[in-house]
Amino acid sequence: MDFFEAVEARRSVRKYKPDPVRRELVMKILHAANDAPSAVNLQQWEFIVAVGDRIARLGESYGNAMENAYAHIDNKDLPPREVLITFAKVYGGAPLVIAVLTEATDDPAFRKAHLESASAAMENLVLAAAALGLGTCWMTGPLRDETRLRAILGVPDSKEIVAITPLGYPASVPPKKPRKDPDLSRIVTWLE
């Protein structure tokens, strides 16, 4: 699949087959993530791959966080409460979950650069997965229970969790969501 096909194919998958993903494929995806651009070439990202019982523990944390969050959320654009909470409790049934980390810093300029660089790595990750026929779902929702999330993943205070994604073979692929400005007439400004 070429780059533009991978961009077009990428979706936020919330239902996965239980089929394991070969370690070689996971490493291929992580190599693509590692090839992302980074501010002043720091390449300060790290990846944690969680499998097995660790996913159940992550799901318990995320499920509880979503139940608490939905008590305060009134957004009709979100999926129904039951759908999101069911997904959260098992990460959609994915056989593995990947967390993307970056260096923590109190310097606002470097914090922004670290987050942007790690986000570029995450984008490479989700596109590489799509190119290989795998599904992902870029998530920050699990950070609603960050203290427990850090404990489950063993993340030290010197690292910041940027995003998390389940990874696996999609059991179903949602349709493409329409773009708010498909012809780019409102969001692109040419300065000449």
Salt bridges, closest charged atoms under 4 A:
GLU8 OE2 - LYS176 NZ 3.06
GLU24 OE1 - ARG22 NE 3.17
GLU46 OE2 - LYS159 NZ 2.83
GLU60 OE2 - ARG148 NH2 3.29
GLU67 OE2 - LYS89 NZ 3.06
ASP74 OD1 - LYS76 NZ 3.97
GLU146 OE2 - ARG150 NE 3.11
GLU160 OE2 - ARG111 NH2 2.41
ASP181 OD1 - ARG186 NE 3.90
